[in-house]
């Protein structure tokens, strides 16, 4: 009897936990990728809600140029923005 009661309590706990979860990948449509833009030293991607002011001494790449900087051989890699400081090696990478 105790085993059945314990099994029932565990089962109810699992059902309660799963019913309170959202599973965004089931039944929902994923949004198509929207590339960002680089204008006057400001990178903006409204889909990712990112805005970044690129410092003057940094080198920045966007779209296919950024992907080639990461891996020139891989055509499947999805890189939207890459900015790097040549003197320190600091990097901002949006993929």
Steps between C-alpha positions, in 0.01 A plus 500: 500500500781741589674431170185578302439821693862610454484418129179703468654799680809487276286472189286797605812705575639426153167590335484829694858591406446423132166679481658821631776499236489674168642307212569766236633251245176302491224643286664839452653638186855625517567850379707543185846643560526875448855626450618810679650810347813706555451872445744772602680268742181377673393135466125445544305173494140563597407130503765425765443839666870590473658838436877542523713810440820370344806679644710697249812277519303176454461313171146384423347260250136427421318216323706284263818697576461413869439132419816490287702644789378221729543210257571564131430134410159460668214639290236383749615713792255778586689805625329836501766726652862487615699783655852469633763718661829421323713623788334305784328212318162585657218376279125544471336221303130477405403170337 
